[in-house]
Every structure is written in C-alpha cells, then in structure tokens.
Amino acid sequence: MVFTIEHKDLLIEAQQWMKNTSSPATVVAALLVTMAFAAIFTAPGGNNDGGKPLFLNETVFIIFAISDAIALFSSSTSVLVFLSVLNSGFAEEDFLYALPKRLTIGLISLFISLASIMVAFSATLALMLRDKIQWIAAPVTLLAGVPMTLFLLLQYPLLVEMVRFAYGRGIFYKQNHLLLH
C-alpha cells in the first residue's frame, strides 16, 4: 500500500510511456496491413481473362504471395497487440508481466511484417524487371534492407530490455554476484 502511494507518479509516467510507444507503432502496423492487403489484389503483372495472376506459376510470384501473406498476418497481429496495450487498465500488476510481453510481441511482429513487406516488394521488382533491366533489381533489393536495418538498430535497445524484463529473471529473483579475489 505504501509502495503504491509513494510511486503513484511513476505509474502515471509509465502509463504515458506505454501509450506514447504503442500509438505510433499501431499506426505503422495499420499502414502495413493496408499495404499488404492491397498488394495481394493488385498482383504483379496483372491477371489473365480468368482473373488468375499471369505469373502464378513463377517461383518469384510464390515468394511474393507468401511474404505478403506473412506481412498481412504479422502486421494484423501487431495492430491487435498494440491496441490491447492502449486499452489496458494499466494496473500495477500489468507493468510487471503483461504489458512488457505485449510490447515485445508487438515489436517483434511489426519487425516481421516490415521484413516480409520488403521481401514482397523485392520479389515484385525482380518479377517486373527481370526481362528489361536486370541489373537494377539487385541494388534496389539490397536497399530494401535499409528500413529493416534501421528499425532493428533503433528499436533493438527497447526490444532487448522488454525481452529481458518480460522473459528474464525479473527484479524479484535473488541476484548472483561474482566476487573477484
């Protein structure tokens, strides 16, 4: 009871931090859902008279379709998880396990979605340019890795802390210190 009263301001700051972290991530994940959903209905190369994609039997098209589906499902997961953080009651107990786990799952699924959408983009580019400008596909595909790398570098410290806090030993376990003689 004394702990709760003494740390009321800390709880309010933690609530605000969770909301400020989850809100932009929800928007990004929602944009990825929109992109992935739209991409599957505008198949690269178009459709034949029967409505089937022209490149349906191409390996690169299969890579596009699978990566787009992964992007759709993982970004949808990310949106739902971040919304559950935003709609949380923010009880003290939630900050101990539930919210760090949700934030971790949300960030990981957002990264998977971003990586998958970049693979889908690269596959589409390779499919569209393979007969015309073959040399441009490789550099552009490599550049597609830049957003994934930036996301990982910028979010890695937060992700490590969330994983350590949510799945690590926690703050209530006895700390083992090595003594050097």
C-alpha positions in Angstrom: 0.0 0.0 0.0 2.8 2.4 0.9 4.6 1.5 -2.3 1.5 2.2 -4.4 1.1 5.6 -2.8 4.8 6.6 -3.0 5.1 5.6 -6.6 1.8 7.0 -8.0 3.7 9.5 -10.2 5.9 6.7 -11.6 2.8 4.7 -12.5 1.3 7.7 -14.4 4.7 8.2 -16.2 4.7 4.5 -17.1 1.2 4.7 -18.5 2.1 7.7 -20.6 5.2 6.0 -21.9 3.3 2.9 -22.9 0.8 4.9 -24.7 3.4 7.0 -26.4 5.3 3.9 -27.5 2.2 1.9 -28.7 0.3 4.6 -30.5 2.8 5.3 -33.3 3.6 1.6 -33.7 -0.1 0.9 -34.1 -0.3 3.5 -36.9 2.7 2.0 -38.7 1.3 -1.6 -38.3 -2.1 -0.4 -39.7 -0.4 1.1 -42.7 1.5 -2.2 -43.3 -1.9 -4.1 -43.0 -3.3 -1.7 -45.7 -0.3 -2.2 -48.0 -0.2 -6.0 -47.6 -3.9 -6.3 -48.2 -3.9 -4.1 -51.3 -0.8 -5.8 -52.7 -2.4 -9.2 -52.9 -5.3 -7.9 -55.0 -3.0 -6.0 -57.4 -0.8 -8.9 -58.4 2.4 -8.1 -60.1 2.0 -8.4 -63.9 -1.8 -8.3 -63.7 -4.4 -11.0 -64.3 -5.5 -13.1 -67.2 -9.1 -13.1 -68.6 -10.0 -15.7 -66.0 -8.8 -13.5 -63.1 -5.7 -15.5 -62.3 -2.4 -13.8 -61.9 -0.2 -14.0 -65.0 2.9 -15.1 -63.1 1.0 -17.6 -60.9 3.4 -20.4 -61.7 6.6 -18.4 -61.3 8.7 -19.1 -58.2 9.2 -15.4 -57.6 5.5 -14.8 -57.6 5.1 -17.6 -54.9 7.7 -15.8 -52.8 5.7 -12.5 -53.3 2.4 -14.2 -52.3 3.9 -15.9 -49.2 5.8 -12.9 -47.9 2.7 -10.7 -48.5 0.6 -13.1 -46.5 3.1 -13.2 -43.7 3.2 -9.3 -43.7 -0.6 -9.2 -43.5 -0.9 -11.6 -40.7 2.0 -10.3 -38.6 1.0 -6.6 -39.1 -2.6 -7.5 -38.1 -1.2 -9.3 -35.0 0.9 -6.2 -34.2 -2.1 -3.9 -34.5 -4.2 -6.1 -32.2 -1.4 -6.4 -29.6 -0.7 -2.7 -29.6 -4.4 -1.9 -29.3 -4.5 -4.3 -26.3 -1.7 -2.2 -24.7 -3.6 1.0 -25.4 -6.8 -0.4 -24.0 -5.1 -1.9 -20.9 -6.3 -0.9 -17.5 -2.7 -0.1 -16.6 -2.8 -1.8 -13.2 0.4 -2.1 -11.3 0.5 -5.9 -11.9 0.2 -5.3 -15.7 3.5 -3.5 -15.8 5.2 -6.5 -14.2 4.5 -9.1 -16.9 1.5 -8.5 -19.2 2.5 -5.1 -20.7 6.2 -5.9 -21.3 5.2 -9.2 -23.0 2.6 -7.4 -25.2 5.0 -4.7 -26.2 7.6 -7.4 -27.0 5.2 -9.4 -29.2 4.0 -6.2 -30.9 7.5 -5.0 -31.8 8.6 -8.5 -33.0 5.5 -8.9 -35.1 6.0 -5.4 -36.5 9.5 -6.2 -37.5 8.4 -9.5 -39.2 5.8 -7.5 -41.1 8.3 -4.9 -42.2 10.7 -7.6 -43.3 8.0 -9.5 -45.1 6.7 -6.5 -47.0 10.3 -5.7 -48.1 10.7 -9.3 -49.4 7.3 -8.9 -51.2 8.5 -5.6 -52.8 11.8 -7.2 -53.8 10.1 -10.2 -55.4 7.7 -7.9 -57.3 10.6 -5.8 -58.5 12.5 -8.9 -59.6 9.5 -10.2 -61.4 8.7 -7.0 -63.2 12.3 -6.1 -64.2 13.7 -9.5 -65.0 13.4 -9.1 -68.7 14.1 -5.4 -69.1 16.6 -4.0 -66.6 18.1 -7.0 -64.8 21.0 -5.1 -63.2 18.8 -2.7 -61.3 16.9 -5.4 -59.3 19.9 -6.4 -57.2 20.8 -2.9 -55.8 17.2 -2.0 -55.2 16.6 -5.3 -53.4 19.7 -4.5 -51.2 18.3 -1.1 -50.5 15.0 -2.7 -49.4 17.0 -4.0 -46.4 17.7 -0.4 -45.2 14.3 0.1 -43.4 14.6 -3.3 -41.7 18.1 -2.5 -40.5 17.1 1.0 -39.3 14.1 -0.4 -37.4 16.3 -3.1 -35.8 19.0 -0.7 -34.8 16.6 1.9 -33.5 14.3 -0.5 -31.7 16.9 -3.1 -30.6 17.7 -1.5 -27.2 14.0 -1.3 -26.3 13.3 -4.8 -27.5 16.2 -6.2 -25.5 15.0 -4.5 -22.3 11.4 -5.7 -22.9 12.5 -9.3 -23.6 14.9 -9.2 -20.6 12.2 -7.8 -18.3 9.3 -9.9 -19.6 11.1 -13.2 -20.0 14.2 -12.8 -17.9 14.8 -13.5 -14.3 12.9 -10.4 -13.3 13.5 -8.0 -10.4 12.4 -10.2 -7.6 14.8 -13.1 -8.0 18.0 -13.2 -6.0 20.8 -11.6 -7.8 24.1 -13.6 -8.0 27.2 -11.5 -7.9 30.6 -12.9 -8.8 33.3 -12.0 -6.4 36.7 -11.4 -7.8 39.5 -12.3 -5.4 
